[in-house]
Amino acid sequence: MIVVLLGAPGSGKGTQATKLKDALGIAHISTGDILRESIKKGTPVGKKAKEYMEAGGLVPDSIIIEIIAQRIKEPDCKKGFILDGFPRTVKQAESLDGILKESNLKIDKVISMDVTDSIVIERLSGRRTCRKCGVNFHIKYNAPAKENICDKCGGELYQRNDDKAETIKHRLEVYRKDTYPLLEYYKKAVINIKADEDIDKITERLMALIKGK
């Protein structure tokens, strides 16, 4: 089972991919997580990606495609995987088709998670991330027990540069410009769902779609 989740930053792709991963027993591949880990480790790819991500732009296709091609060959992807944050451009989608074809694989579901800009800004600007373990909290929806302290490890919580309001607005502009064409590319397969509702209700709808109900 191979599922592609499309949607603007803050549409809930990561949250839902995590839930689907547990329910379906397949891998969750988040390009954002992979890149942030590379940045944290100071790898060559991480250093290149850092300046793009902090400015709210997209990391070049060549870097992303290389990362994904390597990731889907790992053992935990044998039963399938959920792609969260990839593809983001038509070029990436075309490359993905080529990568999958080499392994006689194909995408089973393409789901677009639709949400309004105001909700995206509220969700992302309120997010706080632990400097130590990387766990995310939200000042409104998932606040830590102690302000600015991680419940899991006691690390300091901070607001990422790409979660600040002005950067979020720019990220949405970039998304519309570079990613909306994907909806046309996948128009025969894409399924749209509203993603501004209760998290558990969205999960139920996604599971029903994936299982073909």
C-alpha positions in Angstrom: 0.0 0.0 0.0 1.5 3.3 -1.1 -0.4 6.5 -0.1 0.5 10.1 -1.1 -0.8 12.8 1.2 -1.0 16.3 -0.4 -1.8 19.5 1.3 -0.5 22.9 2.3 1.8 23.3 5.3 -0.3 22.9 8.4 -3.0 20.9 6.7 -2.4 18.0 9.1 -0.5 15.6 6.8 2.1 14.7 9.5 -0.5 14.1 12.2 -2.6 11.9 10.0 0.3 10.1 8.5 1.5 9.1 12.0 -2.0 7.8 12.8 -2.3 5.9 9.5 1.2 4.4 10.0 0.1 2.8 13.3 -3.2 1.7 11.9 -1.9 0.2 8.7 1.5 -1.0 9.8 3.4 0.7 7.1 6.2 3.3 7.0 5.7 7.1 7.3 8.1 9.0 5.1 8.2 12.7 6.0 10.7 14.7 3.9 10.5 17.5 6.5 11.6 15.2 9.3 14.4 13.7 7.2 15.7 17.1 6.3 15.5 18.5 9.8 17.4 15.5 11.1 20.0 16.1 8.4 20.2 19.8 9.5 20.6 18.8 13.1 23.4 16.4 12.2 25.1 19.1 10.0 25.3 16.8 7.0 26.1 18.3 3.5 22.4 17.9 2.5 21.3 19.4 5.8 23.5 22.5 5.3 22.2 23.0 1.8 18.6 22.5 2.9 18.7 24.8 6.0 18.8 28.1 4.1 15.9 27.1 1.9 13.7 25.9 4.8 14.3 28.8 7.1 13.3 31.2 4.3 10.1 29.3 3.8 11.1 28.0 0.3 11.2 24.6 -1.2 14.4 22.5 -1.1 15.6 21.8 -4.7 14.1 18.8 -6.3 17.4 17.1 -6.9 18.1 16.9 -3.1 14.6 15.7 -2.2 14.4 13.1 -5.0 17.8 11.5 -4.0 16.6 11.3 -0.3 13.3 9.6 -1.2 14.9 7.2 -3.6 17.2 6.0 -0.8 14.5 6.0 1.9 12.0 3.8 0.1 14.6 1.0 -0.3 14.8 0.6 3.5 13.3 -2.6 5.1 10.4 -0.9 6.8 9.0 0.2 3.4 8.5 -3.4 2.1 4.9 -3.5 3.2 4.2 0.0 1.9 4.5 3.6 3.0 2.8 6.9 3.3 4.5 9.9 1.6 4.1 13.1 3.6 5.5 16.2 2.0 6.5 14.5 -1.2 6.0 15.0 -4.1 5.6 18.8 -4.0 6.2 19.5 -7.6 5.3 17.9 -10.9 9.0 17.1 -11.5 9.1 15.3 -8.2 5.9 13.4 -9.1 7.4 12.3 -12.4 10.6 11.2 -10.7 8.6 9.3 -8.1 6.7 7.4 -10.9 10.0 6.4 -12.4 11.5 5.3 -9.0 8.4 3.2 -8.3 8.3 1.7 -11.8 11.8 0.4 -11.3 10.6 -1.7 -8.4 7.3 -2.7 -10.1 5.3 -0.5 -7.6 2.6 2.0 -8.0 0.7 4.6 -5.9 -2.6 3.2 -4.5 -4.1 6.4 -3.2 -3.5 10.2 -3.6 -5.4 12.3 -1.0 -5.4 16.1 -0.9 -6.1 17.5 2.5 -7.8 20.9 2.1 -7.7 23.6 4.8 -8.2 27.4 4.9 -5.2 29.8 5.2 -6.5 31.2 8.6 -6.5 27.7 10.1 -3.0 27.0 8.7 -1.6 30.1 10.3 -3.3 29.4 13.6 -2.0 25.8 13.7 1.6 26.6 12.7 2.2 29.8 14.5 1.1 28.1 17.7 3.4 25.2 17.3 6.4 24.8 19.6 9.1 22.2 19.1 11.5 20.7 21.7 15.1 21.6 21.0 16.2 18.3 22.6 13.9 15.5 21.2 12.0 17.3 18.4 8.5 16.6 19.8 5.9 19.1 18.8 3.3 20.9 21.1 0.8 23.6 20.4 0.0 26.5 22.7 -3.7 26.1 22.1 -4.4 22.5 21.1 -1.7 20.5 22.8 0.0 22.7 25.4 2.8 21.2 27.6 2.1 20.7 31.3 4.7 23.4 32.0 5.1 26.4 29.8 8.0 26.1 27.3 9.1 22.8 28.8 8.8 19.5 26.9 6.6 16.9 28.7 8.7 14.1 27.2 12.3 15.0 28.0 12.3 18.3 29.8 13.9 20.1 27.0 13.3 23.8 26.0 10.4 24.4 23.6 10.9 27.0 20.8 9.1 28.4 17.8 10.8 27.3 14.5 11.6 30.1 12.0 9.3 28.5 9.4 6.4 28.6 11.9 6.4 32.4 12.3 3.4 34.2 10.7 5.2 36.0 7.9 7.1 32.9 6.9 3.9 30.8 6.9 2.2 33.3 4.5 5.2 32.9 2.2 5.1 29.1 2.5 1.5 29.2 1.4 2.3 31.3 -1.6 5.1 28.9 -2.5 2.7 26.0 -2.1 0.1 27.5 -4.4 2.7 28.3 -7.1 4.7 25.1 -7.1 2.4 22.4 -5.7 -1.1 23.1 -7.0 -0.1 21.8 -10.4 0.2 18.4 -8.7 -3.6 18.4 -8.4 -3.8 18.6 -12.2 -1.1 15.9 -12.6 -3.0 13.5 -10.3 -6.5 14.7 -11.4 -7.7 11.2 -12.3 -6.7 9.8 -9.0 -6.7 12.5 -6.4 -9.4 12.5 -3.6 -10.1 15.8 -1.8 -11.1 15.9 1.9 -11.8 18.7 4.3 -8.9 18.8 6.9 -10.2 21.5 9.2 -12.3 19.2 11.3 -11.7 17.0 14.4 -8.5 15.0 14.1 -10.1 11.7 14.9 -12.9 12.3 12.4 -10.4 13.0 9.7 -8.5 9.8 10.5 -11.7 7.8 10.2 -12.4 9.3 6.8 -8.9 8.7 5.6 -9.0 5.0 6.7 -12.3 4.6 4.9 -10.9 6.1 1.7 -7.8 4.0 1.9 -9.8 0.8 2.4 -12.0 1.7 -0.5 -15.2 2.2 1.5 
